[in-house]
Amino acid sequence: MAEEVEKEEKDYIDSAADFVSMLRDNLFVNLKFTKADGTIRNMKCTLNFSLIPKIDHPKEVDLSKILKLIKNNKIIHVYDLEKNGWRSVPYDRTEWVENPEKKRFKIKR
């Protein structure tokens, strides 16, 4: 009889791809990061277009530009639900991401 092994959900994010997946897979997330000027910022954000006003939808999505920005600058664009606008989040200065169920995932570097 084969023993089933439960897949353990990890409590950390260890790549920009996982970071984007977390954003994509949840209606919204909360995150904490350090801005370029050194101040700490908490943000409620999304990549879910049903929560983003139609006027703020991008006219086009250039995946190669997005991937290059993530790879070279460690920047991910998200929609800030509290300030109602697109913001740049520095993946390499993000401390944690929290899903709607309040489970936090630390960012591993």
Helices and strands as residue ranges (DSSP letters): E 12-13, H 16-25, E 29-34, E 40-46, G 54-56, H 63-73, E 75-80, E 85-90, G 91-93, E 94-98, E 104-107
